[in-house]
Amino acid sequence: MGIRFILMVNKQGQTRLAQYYEWLTLEERRALEGEIVRKCLARNEQQCSFVEHRNYKIVYRRYASLFFLVGVDNDEGVYAQLYPWILFPTSEDSPLGSQSLRSASPNELAILEFIHLLVETMDRHFGNVCELDIMFHLEKAHFMLEETVMNGCIVETSKANILTPVQLLEKT
């Protein structure tokens, strides 16, 4: 997927959870978060949930008082290098002509589905997740995120499998 960062932000623009899958200095993170949050919070509900910023494609969704923002690669050439098995040959009969290959790009709808999975998983654990749950149980929220995403790739989509280690930790 090429996920570069995941942010959970409240309506006032305060970051409640941040997870990065590429190295950025603290100053770069603050600047990036500030720019993205201002850009996404300024949009109204009738606008789409996809924004391009720098070399990222930002996919976001609002649930109650929290915004979930996911930054993915915007450079399609990266996917051709990283995932060569996803390249599809186009046929001569296709309306696109005789292009030799078309590369895969990050699927915004799949990222929206991932955000929804994350919210549903947290809802199942916290019971209607809210900003306070994230603030007071930050380690559990990070743990759920780490069970779902590894090195910028989604590795688990089963809510039960994501929550099992969290529940085991609570028993000890």
Secondary structure, 3 states (H helix, E strand, C coil): CCEEEEEEEECCCCEEEEEECCCCCHHHHHHHHHHHHHHHHCCCCCCCCEEEECCEEEEEEEECCEEEEEEEECCHHHHHHHCHHHCEECCCCCCCCCCCEECCCCCHHHHHHHHHHHHHHHHHHHCCCCHHHHHHCHHHHHHHHHHHEECCEECCCCHHHHHHHHHHHHHC
